[in-house]
Amino acid sequence: MNDKKVKVYLLITIFSILVLIGYGIYLLIDNDDVILDSSKEIIYTAYENKDYNQQIPYVNIKKVSNQINNSIDEYIVNYKDKQAINISYHYQINGNVLSLMIIVEDYSFEGAPNVSFKSYNINLKKLRVLTDDEVLKLFDLTKVEVSNSIENRFKKYYEDEITKGIITNMSYEEYMTKRELSNLKDDIYLYIKDSKLNVYLDYNSFLSEEKIYYLADVGYIFEFE
């Protein structure tokens, strides 16, 4: 078989696999045992305020719908229909797990926006919300390992900022306190994207003591294989 035929064969094989995966997901989310209202998507926008750029999701999944949607309502109650506050969401299905991430961006402060997160990971086969520990177990990780990995990155950021004179006269402990990362394990939110673990970190990305916005390119997402 020449190289051209091999490439064609590989492309056909890859395409077939993707079709089968897509069809499998379609069967899963179209199943009456999973979706509460078959006339709507598994996750859909329940409320939208275009003036304030706000979209609030509704989880259309049996057994967990009330639990999660009530939790979402409690989370966004102080942000809904408030000026200078954006609310967005996205979700993805990987295997039997649906991950939903809600993002609130508060631009009412000077400097970088205050960004916060709320995430849910749902086992669509068992129709229940997974705990953080259960999600991490899928990647052979623990919350301690994840938080230690992220903290090591912030130690490097701190040392670099001190070396470059971006901040001065600040201890590492004070640096983490001002970043609102004193209890780092409580500030992470888990989301599975493309079969990889994305850890969203709720922290203060901009310090008034900084001469430049050092972490502008770092963002709030930390990927784990």
N, C-alpha and C positions, 0 to 999 in steps of 0.2 A: 504494500500500500504506500503510495507516494505521500509527501508531506502535505500536499493540498488536500488530498482525501482524508488524511488524518485530522486536519484542522476542521474540515467540514463535519466529520463524524463527531469530534469533540463538541463543536458548537451545537449540533443537533441533540447530543446527550445532555449537555448543560441546560438547554432550553426545555427539554422534556422533564428534567428534574424540577426546574423552576415551576413549570406548569402543574406538576403533581403536587408540589408544596403549596402553591397557591390554591389549587382545588381542595386540598386537604383543609386549609384554613377556612375556605369558603364553606365547606361542609360543616366545619366546627361552629362558625359563628351564625350559620343559617339554621342551625339545629334548634327545634322548638324547646328542647330541654335546657337551652342556654339563654336564649334571648327572651326577655319579658314581653316586649311588644314587637312582633315580627314585621310590623310596618315601618320600623325605624332601625337605624344603625345600632350597632352594639354600644357605641359611645356617640352621643350627638350633642349639639349645642342646645341647652335648655333655655338659656337667657343670653341676650346680646344687647350691649349698649355701644352702638357705633360711635357716638360722640366721644366716649371715654375709652374706646378701644378695649372693650371688655367682652369676653366670651366665657360663659360658665357651662361646664359639661354636665351631662346626665348619664349615669351608668345604667345601661339597659340590660342588666344581667340578673337572672333569677337568683333568689336566696340572699344576694349581697346588695341588691339595689337600694333598699331602705337604709341599710347600715352605712354604705359609702356616701350616698347622696345627702343624708343628714349630716355626715361628717364634713362634706364639702360646704354645705350651707353654713355650718358653724365656722368654718375656716374663712369664708369670704364675706361674712356678714359685716365686718368693719371696713371692707374695701369696696363693696358693691355700690355702683353709682356715685362714687367719689371722684372728684376731679383730680387729674394728674396721677391717677393710679390705673395701670394697665393690668388686665387679667387675661391670661391665655392658657391653652392646654394642648397637649399632644399625647398620642398613645400609639402603642405598637404591640402586635402579637408575635411572640416567639414560642413555638411549640404549643404547649398548653397554658402558657402564662401570658396574660394581658397586663401590660404596664401602662399606667396613666400618670402623667405629671402635670400638675397645675402650677403656674408661675405667676406671682404677683410682683409688679415693678412699681415702686412708689417714687415718683419724681417730684414730690412736694418739698424735698430737702435740697440744699445746695450740694454741689458736687455730684458724685456718682449716685444712681438710684439705689434705694434700699430694696433688695430683691429677696423674696422668700419663696419657699416651695412646699408643696404637699404632694406626696406620691402614694399610689396604691398598686399593689401587684396581686393579681387575681388568678387563681388556678381555675381555668375554665372547665376542666374535667371534673373537679370535685366541687366547684361552685363555692369557693371560699377565699377569703383574703389571706394572703401569706404574710407571716411576720417577717421582719427584717432578717432575723436569724435563718429562717427557712429560705429566703432569697439568696442570702450569702452562701448557704450550704450548697446551693446549685453550682457555685463557682469555687467550692472548697475554700471558702474564706470565712473569717469571723469578723465581728465588728471591731474588735481590738486590733486585728491585723490591718484592716482598712484604715482605721483612725491613725494608727502608728505610721502607716505609709504616707498618709496625707500630712501628718505632722512633720515628718522628715522633709517633705517638700517645703513646708513653711519655714523650717529651720534654715534651709538653704536660701529662701527668699529674704529672711531676716538678715542673714550674714551678708548677702549681696547688697542689701540696702544700706547696711552699716558701712561696708567697705567703700561703696560709691558715694557715701555722704548724703543719701536721699533722706535718711532719718538720722538723728544724733541723740545721744544721751537717753537711750531707751533700752531697757533690758528686754530679753526675749520673753519673759513672763508678762511684762507690760505690753509688749508688742502683740502677744496672743490675746490678752484681755481686750485691748483696743480693737482687735479684729473680731471680737466676740466669739472667740474660739477656746475659751477656758474649759468648756465641756464639749470637746469636739465630737464625741460619740453621739451626742444628742442633736447635732446639727447637720447630720447627713441624711439624704433621701435617695432611695434606690430606684433605678429605672433600667430595664433591660432593652438594649437597642442593638439590632443586628447580632443577636446572640452574645453580646458583650455587656458587662456590667458597667453602667454609668452611675457614678456617685455624684449627686448634686450637693453642694456645700452651701449652707446658709451662713454667711459671714459678712463682715464689713470689709469690702474690697478697697475702700479709699480712706486714708487717714489724713486728718487736717495737718498733721505734723510732716507729711511727706512733701518734698519739693516738686515731685512729679507723680502722676498716677501710675505707680509702678506695676500694679497687677492688672492693668487694663487688658492685656493680652492673655492673661491666665484664665480669666472667666470663672465660672462656678461649677464646671463639670470636670470630673476626674475619672478617666477611663481605666478599667481593670480588665485584663484578659481573662 
